[in-house]
């Protein structure tokens, strides 16, 4: 086998081997930002529950409403304990009332994946606005449904647990069989790697919303502090990695953009599901970066073929 078909097949074999060694099932779409036809993909059109990756299209929908004059990004909201959605970061872990602007809620949602911020924003933006973004930007297989609040409620129903913490413990128990519906994409916030790649490209090329809004979105995605997934594959000062992680049970994801010192850039979307349900699986996290780096290296090595 020769030409593009040959090198892409080689890349796919290598990446599948990385996934197998890490004990995960993987879905991947990595492409040149400016030449999206140059890509490496593994099952890129299969919908997968995406966890917090749903916050990316929600962010785009928010800024489109701001562009239209429907929302004021400086509008302030006061959130109390009753507004909290469970989560490990941001407003979700605070005890007292807090007053914050809608724009800063977006920053919290994207930088530290604040679940409470995302829930408040989704209620203000509405799922219809997110669905419109997906239709307009050619993301036919992306569904948000009800964000994290709906996902948590469904998880309790599907596991038969009396509380969210009990449902989470069941997901993390390797000796317990998890109902198939838990990881089914139909009623969860779900997307395909190819859909997310198109969305990232629209943000980075200024098509997702106004120029100022896209600049904000690129900036805030660059402020995500997590470096154990996509960024772990590019540990260099002259490489910029912007992204959004997503975690749901045994699923670990990241969707982002890798910008190299020579000006080249690549959309990189890697979804995984681990064979084990442990909450800490460093190899399952790191393979996201390793797989993306392998794809980027193959694309760079075969430019123009």
C-alpha positions as CSV (number, residue, x, y, z in Angstrom):
1,X,0.0,0.0,0.0
2,X,1.4,3.4,-0.9
3,X,0.5,7.1,-0.8
4,X,-1.9,8.7,1.7
5,X,-3.9,5.6,2.1
6,X,-0.7,3.8,3.2
7,X,0.5,6.3,5.8
8,X,-2.9,6.8,7.2
9,X,-3.4,3.1,7.7
10,X,0.0,2.9,9.4
11,X,-1.0,5.7,11.7
12,X,-4.3,4.0,12.5
13,X,-2.5,0.7,13.4
14,X,0.0,2.6,15.6
15,X,-2.8,4.5,17.4
16,X,-4.9,1.4,17.9
17,X,-1.9,-0.3,19.4
18,X,-1.5,2.6,21.8
19,X,-5.2,2.4,22.8
20,X,-4.9,-1.4,23.4
21,X,-1.7,-1.0,25.5
22,X,-3.5,1.6,27.7
23,X,-6.6,-0.6,28.1
24,X,-9.0,1.6,26.3
25,X,-11.4,1.7,23.3
26,X,-10.6,4.8,21.4
27,X,-12.3,7.2,18.9
28,X,-10.1,9.8,17.2
29,X,-10.2,12.6,14.6
30,X,-7.0,14.7,14.1
31,X,-6.8,17.0,11.2
32,X,-4.8,20.0,9.8
33,X,-6.8,23.0,10.8
34,X,-6.4,24.7,7.4
35,X,-6.6,21.5,5.3
36,X,-9.3,19.4,7.1
37,X,-9.1,16.8,4.3
38,X,-5.6,15.9,5.7
39,X,-6.6,13.8,8.7
40,X,-6.2,10.7,10.7
41,X,-9.4,9.1,12.0
42,X,-10.6,6.1,13.9
43,X,-14.4,5.6,14.1
44,X,-14.8,9.4,13.7
45,X,-18.6,9.3,13.0
46,X,-19.7,7.1,15.9
47,X,-21.6,9.0,18.6
48,X,-20.2,8.8,22.1
49,X,-21.3,10.2,25.5
50,X,-19.0,13.2,25.8
51,X,-19.3,14.3,29.4
52,X,-18.1,17.9,29.8
53,X,-17.1,18.3,26.2
54,X,-20.7,19.3,25.6
55,X,-19.7,22.7,27.2
56,X,-18.0,23.7,23.9
57,X,-21.1,23.9,21.8
58,X,-22.9,25.5,24.7
59,X,-20.2,28.2,24.8
60,X,-20.7,28.8,21.1
61,X,-24.5,29.1,21.5
62,X,-24.0,31.6,24.3
63,X,-21.8,33.9,22.3
64,X,-24.1,33.7,19.3
65,X,-26.9,35.0,21.5
66,X,-24.6,37.7,22.7
67,X,-23.8,38.6,19.1
68,X,-27.5,38.8,18.4
69,X,-28.2,41.1,21.3
70,X,-30.3,38.5,23.1
71,X,-27.9,38.1,26.1
72,X,-25.8,40.6,27.9
73,X,-22.5,39.0,28.9
74,X,-22.1,41.4,31.8
75,X,-25.4,40.5,33.3
76,X,-24.8,39.4,36.9
77,X,-26.5,36.5,38.6
78,X,-26.5,35.5,42.3
79,X,-26.2,31.8,42.9
80,X,-26.9,30.2,46.3
81,X,-26.5,26.6,47.6
82,X,-29.7,25.5,46.0
83,X,-28.3,26.3,42.6
84,X,-25.3,24.0,43.0
85,X,-24.8,21.0,40.7
86,X,-22.3,18.4,42.0
87,X,-18.8,18.8,40.7
88,X,-15.2,18.9,41.9
89,X,-14.4,22.5,40.9
90,X,-15.5,26.1,40.8
91,X,-18.9,27.3,42.1
92,X,-19.9,23.7,42.6
93,X,-17.7,23.4,45.7
94,X,-18.6,26.8,47.3
95,X,-20.9,27.0,50.3
96,X,-22.1,30.6,50.2
97,X,-24.0,32.9,47.8
98,X,-21.9,34.2,44.9
99,X,-22.6,36.9,42.4
100,X,-21.0,36.5,39.0
101,X,-21.5,37.7,35.4
102,X,-22.7,35.4,32.6
103,X,-19.3,35.9,30.8
104,X,-17.4,34.8,33.9
105,X,-19.7,31.7,34.2
106,X,-18.5,30.8,30.7
107,X,-14.9,31.2,31.9
108,X,-15.5,29.0,34.9
109,X,-17.3,26.4,32.7
110,X,-14.5,26.2,30.2
111,X,-11.4,26.7,32.3
112,X,-12.1,24.5,35.3
113,X,-15.2,22.7,33.9
114,X,-17.5,24.1,36.5
115,X,-20.7,22.1,36.4
116,X,-22.8,24.7,38.2
117,X,-21.7,27.4,35.8
118,X,-22.6,25.1,32.9
119,X,-26.0,24.3,34.3
120,X,-26.9,28.0,34.8
121,X,-25.7,28.9,31.3
122,X,-27.7,26.0,29.7
123,X,-30.8,27.1,31.4
124,X,-30.3,30.7,30.1
125,X,-29.2,29.7,26.6
126,X,-31.6,26.8,26.1
127,X,-31.1,23.5,24.3
128,X,-32.8,24.9,21.2
129,X,-30.0,27.4,20.7
130,X,-27.3,24.7,21.1
131,X,-29.2,22.5,18.6
132,X,-29.2,25.4,16.2
133,X,-25.4,25.8,16.5
134,X,-25.0,22.1,15.7
135,X,-27.3,22.3,12.6
136,X,-25.5,25.4,11.3
137,X,-22.0,24.1,11.8
138,X,-22.6,20.7,10.3
139,X,-22.7,18.6,13.5
140,X,-25.6,16.3,12.8
141,X,-24.7,13.7,15.4
142,X,-24.3,16.0,18.4
143,X,-27.0,16.1,21.0
144,X,-27.0,18.0,24.3
145,X,-30.4,17.0,25.8
146,X,-30.1,18.6,29.2
147,X,-26.4,18.8,30.1
148,X,-24.9,17.5,33.3
149,X,-28.1,17.8,35.3
150,X,-30.0,15.5,33.0
151,X,-27.1,13.1,32.7
152,X,-26.9,12.8,36.5
153,X,-30.7,12.2,36.8
154,X,-30.5,9.6,34.1
155,X,-27.6,7.9,35.7
156,X,-29.4,7.5,39.0
157,X,-32.4,6.0,37.2
158,X,-30.3,3.7,35.1
159,X,-28.3,2.3,38.0
160,X,-31.3,2.3,40.4
161,X,-29.2,4.2,42.9
162,X,-30.8,6.3,45.6
163,X,-28.3,9.1,45.3
164,X,-25.8,10.5,42.8
165,X,-22.9,9.5,45.0
166,X,-24.2,5.9,45.1
167,X,-24.6,5.9,41.4
168,X,-21.0,7.1,40.9
169,X,-19.7,4.4,43.3
170,X,-21.5,1.8,41.2
171,X,-19.8,3.1,38.1
172,X,-16.4,2.9,39.8
173,X,-16.9,-0.7,41.0
174,X,-15.0,-3.1,38.8
175,X,-17.0,-6.0,40.2
176,X,-20.4,-4.5,39.3
177,X,-22.0,-4.9,35.9
178,X,-23.1,-1.5,34.7
179,X,-26.4,-1.4,32.7
180,X,-25.7,-0.9,29.0
181,X,-27.9,2.2,28.9
182,X,-25.4,4.1,31.1
183,X,-22.9,4.4,28.2
184,X,-25.5,4.6,25.4
185,X,-25.4,7.9,23.5
186,X,-29.1,8.2,22.7
187,X,-30.2,10.0,25.9
188,X,-26.9,11.5,27.0
189,X,-25.0,14.6,25.8
190,X,-23.2,12.9,22.9
191,X,-21.1,13.8,19.8
192,X,-18.8,12.3,17.3
193,X,-15.1,13.1,17.0
194,X,-15.8,14.5,13.5
195,X,-18.5,16.8,14.7
196,X,-16.3,18.2,17.4
197,X,-13.4,18.7,15.0
198,X,-15.8,20.8,12.7
199,X,-16.8,22.9,15.7
200,X,-13.2,23.5,16.8
201,X,-12.3,24.5,13.2
202,X,-15.2,27.0,13.2
203,X,-14.0,28.6,16.4
204,X,-10.4,28.8,15.3
205,X,-11.2,30.2,11.8
206,X,-13.8,32.7,13.1
207,X,-16.9,31.1,11.6
208,X,-18.5,30.0,14.9
209,X,-19.5,33.5,16.0
210,X,-18.2,37.0,15.7
211,X,-14.5,37.7,15.6
212,X,-14.4,39.0,19.1
213,X,-16.5,36.0,20.4
214,X,-14.2,33.5,18.7
215,X,-11.2,35.2,20.1
216,X,-12.7,34.9,23.6
217,X,-13.4,31.2,23.1
218,X,-9.9,30.5,21.9
219,X,-8.5,32.3,24.8
220,X,-10.6,30.6,27.4
221,X,-10.0,27.2,26.0
222,X,-6.3,27.9,26.3
223,X,-6.7,28.6,30.0
224,X,-7.8,25.0,30.9
225,X,-5.2,23.9,33.6
226,X,-5.4,20.2,32.9
227,X,-2.3,18.8,31.2
228,X,-2.7,15.1,31.8
229,X,-4.6,14.3,28.6
230,X,-4.1,16.1,25.3
231,X,-1.3,18.4,26.4
232,X,0.7,15.5,27.8
233,X,1.6,14.6,24.2
234,X,3.0,18.0,23.5
235,X,5.1,19.0,26.5
236,X,7.0,21.9,24.9
237,X,7.0,25.6,25.7
238,X,6.6,26.6,22.1
239,X,3.5,24.4,21.6
240,X,0.1,25.8,22.6
241,X,-2.6,23.3,23.5
242,X,-6.2,24.5,24.0
243,X,-8.9,22.1,24.9
244,X,-11.9,20.9,26.8
245,X,-11.8,17.6,28.8
246,X,-14.8,15.4,29.4
247,X,-15.2,12.6,31.9
248,X,-18.1,10.2,32.4
249,X,-17.5,7.0,34.4
250,X,-14.9,5.0,32.5
251,X,-14.9,7.5,29.6
252,X,-12.1,10.1,29.3
253,X,-12.0,12.6,26.5
254,X,-10.5,15.8,25.2
255,X,-11.3,18.0,22.2
256,X,-8.8,20.7,21.4
257,X,-6.4,22.4,19.1
258,X,-2.6,22.0,19.0
259,X,-0.7,25.0,17.6
260,X,3.0,24.5,16.8
261,X,5.8,27.0,16.7
262,X,6.0,27.0,12.9
263,X,2.4,28.3,12.7
264,X,0.8,25.0,11.8
265,X,-2.3,23.9,13.8
266,X,-4.3,20.8,14.2
267,X,-7.7,20.0,15.6
268,X,-7.4,17.0,17.9
269,X,-10.4,15.1,19.3
270,X,-9.8,11.9,21.2
271,X,-12.5,10.0,23.0
272,X,-11.8,6.9,25.1
273,X,-13.5,4.3,27.3
274,X,-11.4,2.3,29.7
275,X,-11.8,-1.4,30.3
276,X,-11.6,-0.7,34.0
277,X,-13.8,1.6,36.0
278,X,-11.1,3.0,38.4
279,X,-11.3,6.8,38.8
280,X,-7.6,7.1,38.4
281,X,-6.0,5.5,35.4
282,X,-3.0,7.6,34.4
283,X,-2.3,5.6,31.3
284,X,-5.9,6.0,30.0
285,X,-5.4,9.8,30.4
286,X,-2.0,9.9,28.8
287,X,-2.9,7.9,25.8
288,X,-5.1,10.8,24.6
289,X,-2.0,12.9,24.2
290,X,0.1,10.1,22.8
291,X,-2.5,9.2,20.2
292,X,-2.9,12.8,19.1
293,X,0.8,13.3,18.9
294,X,1.2,10.2,16.7
295,X,-1.5,11.5,14.3
296,X,0.1,15.0,14.2
297,X,3.5,13.6,13.5
298,X,2.1,11.4,10.6
299,X,0.3,14.4,9.2
300,X,3.4,16.6,9.3
301,X,5.5,13.9,7.8
302,X,3.2,13.4,4.9
303,X,2.3,17.0,4.0
304,X,1.6,17.4,0.3
305,X,1.1,13.7,-0.3
